[in-house]
Amino acid sequence: MSIWPSAKAKKVFAALLRIGWTVKRSASGSHRVLSRPAWPDYVFAFHDARTLPPEAVKRLARATGLKPEDL
């Protein structure tokens, strides 16, 4: 069993902003380029209403430093 829950993209995006990510620019559609000091830019490409499965949240967390308690 994964320690990562499924979560709405809106909730994950808000958690990323709380841990220090900022919107560098909005690309086309639902794509947003996020930046954080000492991390490479990350393209957040999910619609706000979409539910992300645990595997997607885990992959996103590995790239952004998100922790389960941040959600």
C-alpha positions in Angstrom: 0.0 0.0 0.0 1.3 3.4 -0.9 1.7 6.2 1.7 0.5 8.6 -1.0 -3.2 9.1 -1.2 -5.1 10.1 -4.3 -5.8 13.8 -4.3 -7.4 16.5 -6.3 -5.0 18.5 -8.4 -6.2 21.7 -6.8 -5.2 20.5 -3.4 -1.8 19.3 -4.6 -1.2 22.6 -6.3 -2.1 24.5 -3.1 0.3 22.3 -1.2 3.1 23.1 -3.6 2.6 26.8 -3.2 2.7 26.4 0.6 6.1 24.6 0.5 7.6 27.4 -1.5 6.9 26.8 -5.2 5.7 29.9 -7.2 4.1 30.2 -10.5 6.8 31.3 -12.9 4.3 31.5 -15.9 1.1 29.9 -17.1 1.5 28.0 -20.3 -1.3 26.9 -22.6 -4.4 25.5 -21.0 -4.0 24.0 -17.5 -0.2 23.9 -17.7 1.7 26.0 -15.2 5.5 26.3 -14.9 6.5 26.4 -11.2 9.8 27.4 -9.8 11.5 27.1 -6.4 15.1 28.0 -5.4 17.6 25.1 -5.7 15.1 23.0 -7.7 14.6 22.7 -11.5 11.4 24.2 -12.9 8.4 21.9 -12.8 5.5 21.9 -15.3 2.3 21.3 -13.4 -0.1 20.0 -16.1 -3.3 19.0 -14.4 -6.8 20.4 -14.4 -7.9 21.6 -11.0 -10.9 19.2 -10.8 -8.9 16.1 -11.8 -8.2 13.5 -9.1 -4.6 12.3 -9.3 -3.9 8.6 -8.5 -1.4 7.8 -5.8 1.3 6.9 -8.4 1.0 10.3 -10.0 1.2 12.1 -6.6 4.3 10.0 -5.7 6.0 10.9 -9.0 5.1 14.6 -8.6 6.4 14.5 -5.0 9.8 13.0 -6.1 10.2 15.9 -8.5 9.1 18.7 -6.2 10.0 17.7 -2.6 6.3 17.3 -1.6 5.7 15.1 1.5 2.5 13.3 2.5 2.1 15.6 5.5 2.1 18.6 3.2 -1.2 17.6 1.7 
